[in-house]
Amino acid sequence: MHVRTPSALTEEALKRIGELYAIKAEIRGMTAEQRLAERQLKTKPLLKSLESWLREKMKTLSRHSELAKAFAYALNQWPALTYYAD
């Protein structure tokens, strides 16, 4: 979607997702216990912020837009998306 129609919203969404992947790369090689502790410390706040941001932006989008559909999908899958941080 971003490639076809880049926007400030898609840029921000990708930036936020990129921050999560950066943490994943940063903790690679740590023990399972260390990774969990780091995810809980660093990832959980980013996930909470992302969820709030998605919900807020959903209010401004046409529910029929492709971006709204992508955001809705992410929010509908939220428990599965955030499981790794628990």
N, C-alpha and C positions, 0 to 999 in steps of 0.2 A: 504494500500500500504506500509506504513512504517513498519508494522509488518512483512510482507513478505520480503521486501528488504530495510532495514534501510540504510540510507546514510547520509552524512553530510548535503545534501540539505534537506532531509526530517526532519532531526533533527532541522535544522534552521527554516524551515517552522512551525513546531510544537511549537518551542520556541516562535516565533513571535505571533502565534495564542494564545498561552497560556498567553502571556502578555495582550492581549485584554480581555481574560476571567478573568484575575486577576483584571482588572479595573472594569469589570462588577460586580464582587463579592464585590469589595471595595465600590462601590456606592450603593449597595443594601440597601434599607431602607431610602435613602435620598428622598427628595421631587422631583417631576418631573423636576422642574426648576433647582434644584441642580444637578440632574443626567445629564441633558442636558449640563449644564455648565462644569461639570467634563469631560463628553465625548468629548466636543469640545476642552477642554484644553489638555486632556491626550490621548484620543483615536485617534483624527484626525491626529496628527503627526505620530502615529504608523501605521495608515492605509496608509498614504501617503508613508511612508517608505516601508511598505509591498508591495504596488503596484509597486513602483520603483524596488524593489528587485525581485519581480515575473517577471516583464518585462525584467530585465537584465538577469535573469537565463534562461528565455525562449530562449534567443539567443544562449545558450550553449547546449540546449537539442535537441535531435532528436524529431521532432514534432510527431512522432509515439509512443514515449515512454509513459508509463502510467503516469509518473510524469508530462510530458508536457501537457498531456490531462487534468490532475487535475488542473494544473496552468492555462491553457487556460480557463477551466470552471470557475474558480474563477474570472479571468479577464473579461470574458464575462458577468458575473453576478455582476460586481463591483458596479453599481449603487444600486442594491438591497442590496448588502452586506454592503454598507457604509451608507445607508439611516438613520440608527439609530443614527449616529453621527452628523447629520445635524439638 
